Amino acid sequence: MRNVCGSRPGALDRATLGHPGRLTYVIAENEAESPWPSLQVERGFRPDQSTVTIMAAEAPHQFYNQLSNTAEGILTTLCDDMRISGTWSANRSIA
């Protein structure tokens, strides 16, 4: 944002909270060790073509469970957070 758009904190950038995806997420494939075809081949490109996949992604979600002392209890809380965050009603405006 700073290099491309000239965004400066307090001027063009008015965010109070940030996340790593605000600027970029970069995930590379390890094609040499993967048991599956590469994403570019799966999407119809030749193996020798260089491709980039771009997508919009949400910020990481924070959740906490201060009562559980087991992995299962914490995982249950994570699953509940994912279920609630992924519902349409959680993201709509009420008029």
CNS distance restraints for C-alpha pairs under 8 A (distance, minus, plus):
assign (resid   1 and name CA) (resid   5 and name CA) 5.29 0.50 0.50
assign (resid   1 and name CA) (resid   6 and name CA) 6.58 0.50 0.50
assign (resid   1 and name CA) (resid   7 and name CA) 5.59 0.50 0.50
assign (resid   1 and name CA) (resid  23 and name CA) 6.34 0.50 0.50
assign (resid   2 and name CA) (resid   6 and name CA) 4.62 0.50 0.50
assign (resid   2 and name CA) (resid   7 and name CA) 4.47 0.50 0.50
assign (resid   2 and name CA) (resid   8 and name CA) 6.37 0.50 0.50
assign (resid   3 and name CA) (resid   7 and name CA) 7.56 0.50 0.50
assign (resid   6 and name CA) (resid  12 and name CA) 7.94 0.50 0.50
assign (resid   7 and name CA) (resid  11 and name CA) 7.26 0.50 0.50
assign (resid   7 and name CA) (resid  12 and name CA) 5.12 0.50 0.50
assign (resid   7 and name CA) (resid  13 and name CA) 5.60 0.50 0.50
assign (resid   8 and name CA) (resid  12 and name CA) 5.55 0.50 0.50
assign (resid   8 and name CA) (resid  13 and name CA) 5.50 0.50 0.50
assign (resid   9 and name CA) (resid  13 and name CA) 4.84 0.50 0.50
assign (resid   9 and name CA) (resid  14 and name CA) 6.53 0.50 0.50
assign (resid   9 and name CA) (resid  15 and name CA) 7.91 0.50 0.50
assign (resid  10 and name CA) (resid  14 and name CA) 5.66 0.50 0.50
assign (resid  18 and name CA) (resid  22 and name CA) 6.76 0.50 0.50
assign (resid  19 and name CA) (resid  59 and name CA) 5.79 0.50 0.50
assign (resid  19 and name CA) (resid  60 and name CA) 6.98 0.50 0.50
assign (resid  20 and name CA) (resid  24 and name CA) 6.73 0.50 0.50
assign (resid  20 and name CA) (resid  25 and name CA) 7.08 0.50 0.50
assign (resid  20 and name CA) (resid  59 and name CA) 7.42 0.50 0.50
assign (resid  21 and name CA) (resid  25 and name CA) 5.22 0.50 0.50
assign (resid  21 and name CA) (resid  57 and name CA) 7.26 0.50 0.50
assign (resid  21 and name CA) (resid  58 and name CA) 7.52 0.50 0.50
assign (resid  21 and name CA) (resid  59 and name CA) 6.20 0.50 0.50
assign (resid  22 and name CA) (resid  59 and name CA) 7.66 0.50 0.50
assign (resid  29 and name CA) (resid  38 and name CA) 7.40 0.50 0.50
assign (resid  30 and name CA) (resid  34 and name CA) 6.07 0.50 0.50
assign (resid  31 and name CA) (resid  37 and name CA) 7.64 0.50 0.50
assign (resid  31 and name CA) (resid  38 and name CA) 6.09 0.50 0.50
assign (resid  34 and name CA) (resid  38 and name CA) 7.87 0.50 0.50
assign (resid  37 and name CA) (resid  41 and name CA) 6.23 0.50 0.50
assign (resid  37 and name CA) (resid  42 and name CA) 6.35 0.50 0.50
assign (resid  38 and name CA) (resid  42 and name CA) 6.23 0.50 0.50
assign (resid  38 and name CA) (resid  47 and name CA) 7.81 0.50 0.50
assign (resid  39 and name CA) (resid  43 and name CA) 6.12 0.50 0.50
assign (resid  40 and name CA) (resid  44 and name CA) 6.42 0.50 0.50
assign (resid  40 and name CA) (resid  45 and name CA) 5.24 0.50 0.50
assign (resid  40 and name CA) (resid  46 and name CA) 7.20 0.50 0.50
assign (resid  40 and name CA) (resid  47 and name CA) 7.12 0.50 0.50
assign (resid  40 and name CA) (resid  51 and name CA) 6.46 0.50 0.50
assign (resid  41 and name CA) (resid  45 and name CA) 4.89 0.50 0.50
assign (resid  41 and name CA) (resid  46 and name CA) 5.79 0.50 0.50
assign (resid  41 and name CA) (resid  47 and name CA) 5.94 0.50 0.50
assign (resid  45 and name CA) (resid  49 and name CA) 6.58 0.50 0.50
assign (resid  63 and name CA) (resid  77 and name CA) 7.64 0.50 0.50
assign (resid  63 and name CA) (resid  78 and name CA) 6.83 0.50 0.50
assign (resid  63 and name CA) (resid  81 and name CA) 7.03 0.50 0.50
assign (resid  64 and name CA) (resid  74 and name CA) 7.92 0.50 0.50
assign (resid  64 and name CA) (resid  77 and name CA) 7.53 0.50 0.50
assign (resid  65 and name CA) (resid  74 and name CA) 6.16 0.50 0.50
assign (resid  65 and name CA) (resid  77 and name CA) 6.67 0.50 0.50
assign (resid  68 and name CA) (resid  73 and name CA) 5.33 0.50 0.50
assign (resid  68 and name CA) (resid  74 and name CA) 6.28 0.50 0.50
assign (resid  69 and name CA) (resid  73 and name CA) 7.10 0.50 0.50
assign (resid  69 and name CA) (resid  74 and name CA) 7.78 0.50 0.50
assign (resid  70 and name CA) (resid  74 and name CA) 6.57 0.50 0.50
assign (resid  71 and name CA) (resid  75 and name CA) 6.00 0.50 0.50
assign (resid  72 and name CA) (resid  76 and name CA) 6.08 0.50 0.50
assign (resid  73 and name CA) (resid  77 and name CA) 6.46 0.50 0.50
assign (resid  74 and name CA) (resid  78 and name CA) 6.31 0.50 0.50
assign (resid  75 and name CA) (resid  79 and name CA) 6.13 0.50 0.50
assign (resid  76 and name CA) (resid  80 and name CA) 6.18 0.50 0.50
assign (resid  77 and name CA) (resid  81 and name CA) 6.21 0.50 0.50
assign (resid  78 and name CA) (resid  82 and name CA) 6.25 0.50 0.50
assign (resid  79 and name CA) (resid  83 and name CA) 6.09 0.50 0.50
assign (resid  80 and name CA) (resid  84 and name CA) 6.16 0.50 0.50
assign (resid  81 and name CA) (resid  85 and name CA) 5.92 0.50 0.50
assign (resid  82 and name CA) (resid  86 and name CA) 5.92 0.50 0.50
assign (resid  83 and name CA) (resid  87 and name CA) 6.64 0.50 0.50
assign (resid  84 and name CA) (resid  90 and name CA) 6.74 0.50 0.50
assign (resid  85 and name CA) (resid  90 and name CA) 6.18 0.50 0.50
assign (resid  85 and name CA) (resid  91 and name CA) 7.73 0.50 0.50
assign (resid  86 and name CA) (resid  90 and name CA) 7.36 0.50 0.50
assign (resid  87 and name CA) (resid  91 and name CA) 7.18 0.50 0.50
assign (resid  88 and name CA) (resid  92 and name CA) 6.54 0.50 0.50
